[in-house]
Amino acid sequence: MPLQVSGGGQKARFDPGGVTITADIPLAAEVIEKGGQALNPRGELYTRDNIRERLSMRDFMDTLRSSGVETGGPAAMGPRDRQAFGNALDRWLAQNAK
């Protein structure tokens, strides 16, 4: 049964047995909190072990931007990022094949 989550201004429905692909860290955190799995488009699988660190860094960068510091953004996605994503998705599919 799909569950609904919202985080970072985004709303999504996800199947607890599936994977949510998102760069939205608060959304990924909520998916994980509700028992789902989340993968970012650069191939990093968010886990209970790493999502709090990602949220803390996101919040820190948001605070810097709010105070006027120009932080830039993530580098443009390149071929290595797409390859890393494809590899991570393949691993997830192989581990979760039903």
C-alpha positions, -999 to +999 in steps of 0.1 A: +000+000+000+016+033-010+023+059+017+024+096+013+052+118+025+061+154+023+094+171+029+112+202+016+080+214+000+076+182-020+049+156-017+053+121-029+038+087-027+060+057-022+058+020-019+077+009+013+091-021-007+104+002-034+130+029-038+123+067-041+147+086-063+152+121-051+177+148-045+154+164-019+171+155+014+141+162+037+119+141+015+144+113+016+146+115+054+108+112+057+108+082+033+135+065+053+116+074+086+085+056+072+105+025+063+113+032+026+145+035+008+158+066-011+185+070-037+198+103-050+203+110-087+241+109-082+240+073-070+241+077-032+218+055-013+204+074+017+203+053+048+194+057+085+231+059+091+238+088+067+206+108+063+209+128+096+244+140+085+230+150+051+202+169+068+226+187+091+248+198+062+218+209+042+205+230+071+239+245+077+242+255+040+207+269+041+217+290+072+247+303+053+227+312+023+201+329+045+228+351+060+240+362+026+269+338+020+271+327-016+276+289-014+271+280-050+253+248-058+262+212-066+284+206-096+266+198-129+258+162-134+282+145-156+288+111-171+304+097-139+273+108-119+250+091-144+272+059-142+272+060-104+234+063-104+230+035-129+253+012-109+236+021-076+202+014-091+214-019-106+227-029-071+194-020-055+174-039-080+196-070-077+194-069-039+156-063-039+145-086-067+113-104-058 
